[in-house]
Amino acid sequence: MAIISAERATGSASLEAAALAGALRLLRSARERRGPLPAVGCVRVTNTAASVQLAASNLATWMRVTMPAAMEGDLDALVPWEMLSTLQDATGSVTLAEGCLRTAGGTVRWPAIPVDHWPTKLQALDRDAQATGVTVPWDAAQLAGAIKAALVGVARDESRPILKGVLVDPADGWSWTSTDGSRLVHVAHQLTAAGPTHVIGADSLKALAAALGTRPQGTVAWSVAGGRWMAVAGPVEVAADGYTGRYPDYRRVLPEDYPAAVTVDRDTLRRGLVPFLKVAGLDRAGTLEMTWTPAGLAVATASLDRGRMEGLIPVLSHRGLPAACVSFTPALLADLTKPFGPGPIEWAWSGRESPAEARQGARRHIVLPLRHMA
């Protein structure tokens, strides 16, 4: 879509209040709340022949939603988020125009903000969002699952900014990998299209997850060009620049096999760990010890104020010899099952000071034992 100049004639768009409120809920994940630029604190509203497009950005993530509307003339306006908050209880039809929002309850006006105050970077996205390089199709449900799994391994601190993103590697079938240095999540895929390796920020992925919704359906077109990625899911477009920097070589820490492993139901393992995690404490320097045995996972933990706790988590099957006791940081095991769906997972061990791995199908979650981390 071409950029609309500030001198362009102003029209209006009429649409259903409920539909507009739904679009704004999606756009909030890309909303800028504390930026110094007033224009970025707005939603840009433009029109095509029979629809209206609403775009928002926090300068890290850009999102646009296209929805049907009754148009009069040409519309290109910046609408402050504060004005749009008045739509929370609106019903019926809503009319948007430059400096004006009309509902059945009345009219809200504000000083018009010139469209040319919209940052140049965002104007380029508005104009060239469809001018892409490599494009691959994703099943929406599969993509949503990959996002949910990969976000588990993203670093929470700022010491290595590149680790606050997720690596997408087309050379590995468009696999997704995240790590914070003490755990690694790897989601394998079998796509064959060539393309550049890129690292996606966690906040941008959360915005995309919001766009996909709780029950994603259909196909998502994933495009990469010039260091920027974009996903188009029906009427919603999400884009961001990829992170720059050298991502760790994840292949070096993906073990091929393990001398001992158990198969355990995901929910059984998650529920079984809960009482031990409460004793160990996630916010303290505690430990959680685990031994792989044919009878089950023998777990033990202790703390000065809560005493010692031991128990056995039942498993579905066991292979290999019983392992020696391995110590883990409780916070790592608290997230152990998050990348996986319901059903059995394999929880495998390779040595007292070597990585342990939980895996289910194409998803792998590798955690380092406490002694190895030290």
Secondary structure, DSSP 8 states (H G I E B T S, - for coil): -----TTS---EEEEEHHHHHHHHHHHGGG--SS-S-GGGGEEEEEE-SSEEEEEEE-SS-EEEEEEE-EEES--EEEEEHHHHGGGGG--SEEEEETTEEEETTEEEE-----GGGS-HHHHHHHHHTT--SEEEEEEHHHHHHHHHHHHTTS--SSSSGGGGEEEEEGGGTSEEEEE-SSEEEEE----------EEEEHHHHHHHHHHH-SS--SEEEEEEETTEEEEEETTEEEEEE-B-S----GGGG--S--SEEEEEEHHHHHHHHHHHHHHH-TTSS--EEEEEETTEEEEEEEETTTEEEEEEE--SEEEES----EEE-HHHHHTTTTT--SSEEEEEE--TTS-EEEEETTEEEEE--HHHH-
